[in-house]
Amino acid sequence: MIDRLARLLAHPLVIREPFTELDAIVVLGAPLAPDGALTPAVAERVAAAAALWRAGGGRYVIATGGVTGSARRAEADAIADALGGLGVPGVLVERAS
């Protein structure tokens, strides 16, 4: 049962039904790679948030996450940069979490 649940949770987000636009899409931070690059988990969150934004899921996108481990920058800054690279403008950054 646990293996089945783990496989289900490992699948990327897929938008299957129409939804109502909400106020914001919040991208939760997670540790970055030692060189400051996005880890696969963070990259997946960024891609899902960009897809939701493009589909009209929210007016604002908020990147969260502070400096963890040996990282030199906040997770939120790395997330915001990646979202900007995917065409999401004006990402709000919250570095205190």
C-alpha positions as CSV (number, residue, x, y, z in Angstrom):
1,M,0.0,0.0,0.0
2,I,2.8,2.4,0.9
3,D,4.6,1.7,-2.4
4,R,1.4,2.4,-4.3
5,L,0.9,5.7,-2.5
6,A,4.5,6.8,-3.1
7,R,4.2,6.1,-6.8
8,L,0.9,8.1,-6.9
9,L,2.5,11.1,-5.1
10,A,5.5,11.0,-7.4
11,H,3.5,11.8,-10.5
12,P,3.6,15.4,-11.8
13,L,0.6,17.6,-11.5
14,V,-1.9,17.2,-14.3
15,I,-4.8,19.6,-14.7
16,R,-7.8,17.4,-15.6
17,E,-10.8,19.6,-14.9
18,P,-11.7,23.3,-15.3
19,F,-11.2,25.3,-12.2
20,T,-12.0,28.7,-10.8
21,E,-9.3,31.3,-10.7
22,L,-8.0,31.8,-7.2
23,D,-6.1,34.8,-5.8
24,A,-2.7,33.2,-5.7
25,I,-0.5,30.2,-6.5
26,V,2.0,29.5,-3.7
27,V,5.1,27.5,-4.6
28,L,6.6,26.0,-1.5
29,G,10.3,26.0,-1.1
30,A,12.5,22.9,-0.7
31,P,16.3,22.6,-0.3
32,L,18.3,23.6,-3.4
33,A,21.3,21.6,-4.8
34,P,24.7,22.5,-3.2
35,D,25.5,24.7,-6.3
36,G,22.2,26.6,-5.9
37,A,20.4,24.9,-8.7
38,L,16.9,23.6,-8.4
39,T,16.5,20.0,-7.3
40,P,14.1,17.8,-9.2
41,A,11.4,18.3,-6.6
42,V,11.7,22.1,-6.8
43,A,11.8,22.1,-10.6
44,E,8.6,20.1,-10.7
45,R,6.9,22.6,-8.4
46,V,8.1,25.4,-10.6
47,A,6.8,23.7,-13.7
48,A,3.4,23.0,-12.1
49,A,3.0,26.5,-10.9
50,A,3.9,27.9,-14.3
51,A,1.3,25.6,-15.9
52,L,-1.3,26.6,-13.4
53,W,-0.6,30.3,-14.0
54,R,-0.8,29.9,-17.8
55,A,-4.1,28.1,-17.3
56,G,-5.5,31.0,-15.3
57,G,-5.2,29.4,-11.9
58,G,-4.3,32.5,-10.1
59,R,-3.4,36.2,-10.5
60,Y,-0.4,36.1,-8.3
61,V,2.4,33.6,-7.9
62,I,4.3,33.6,-4.6
63,A,7.6,31.8,-4.2
64,T,8.5,30.8,-0.7
65,G,11.6,29.5,1.1
66,G,14.6,30.8,3.0
67,V,18.2,29.9,3.0
68,T,18.7,26.2,4.0
69,G,21.7,24.0,4.4
70,S,24.8,25.2,2.6
71,A,22.9,27.2,0.0
72,R,24.0,30.7,-0.7
73,R,20.6,32.1,-1.7
74,A,17.0,31.7,-0.6
75,E,14.9,29.0,-2.2
76,A,12.3,31.7,-3.0
77,D,14.8,33.6,-5.1
78,A,15.8,30.5,-7.1
79,I,12.1,29.6,-7.6
80,A,11.2,33.2,-8.7
81,D,14.1,33.2,-11.2
82,A,13.0,29.9,-12.6
83,L,9.4,31.0,-12.9
84,G,10.5,34.2,-14.6
85,G,12.4,32.0,-17.1
86,L,9.2,30.2,-17.9
87,G,7.4,33.5,-18.6
88,V,5.7,34.1,-15.3
89,P,5.9,37.8,-14.6
90,G,6.0,39.6,-11.2
91,V,6.5,36.7,-8.9
92,L,6.2,37.7,-5.3
93,V,9.1,36.5,-3.0
94,E,8.8,35.4,0.6
95,R,12.2,34.5,2.1
96,A,11.3,34.2,5.8
97,S,9.7,30.7,5.8
